[in-house]
Amino acid sequence: MEAAPYRWRMSRKDGKCTLIQAVEKRGMFNILVTDDEYEANVDAAMHCPVNCIKIEQI
């Protein structure tokens, strides 16, 4: 993944991305990111071809 490569790893096998150091809760993978990382992760969400990345600012 070009956007936020320190947070996302793309599988060469199936092309799916994994959220690095995420915690799974009820089928969702969650992680808190810093303000510095926020924009890069929003960019990753915008470019997700299946729209499965959701970003919430808290």
Buried (B, 14 or more C-beta within 10 A) or exposed (E): BEBBEEBBEEEEEEEEBEBEEEEEEEEEEEEEBEEEBEEBBBBBBEEBEEEEBEEEEE
